[in-house]
Amino acid sequence: MYRIKISPKLDEIIQKLDKKNKKQVDIILKKAGEIAENPHRYKNLRAPLNNLKRVHIDKHFGYC
C-alpha cells in the first residue's frame, strides 16, 4: 500500500468542491484510496505522458 500526498493547491480545490458537490468529493477520495492500494491496476496514457495513469472518476477521467 502506498501513501497519498495531497499538495496544498489540491487541498484548496477539494475544499472548494466540497462546498459545491460533496458526492463528487467522496467519489474522488474513495478512488484515491483505491489508487493507493494498487496503482498498477489502471491504464497508462499514451506517449509522452506514458508515466501517468488514466483513472475514471464518475463519468470523467483524471490523471495520477
PyMOL commands that set and color helices and strands:
alter all, ss='L'
color gray80, all
select helices_A, chain A and resi 8-20+22-37+39-41
alter helices_A, ss='H'
color red, helices_A
select strands_A, chain A and resi 43-44+53-57+60-63
alter strands_A, ss='S'
color yellow, strands_A
deselect
rebuild
show_as cartoon
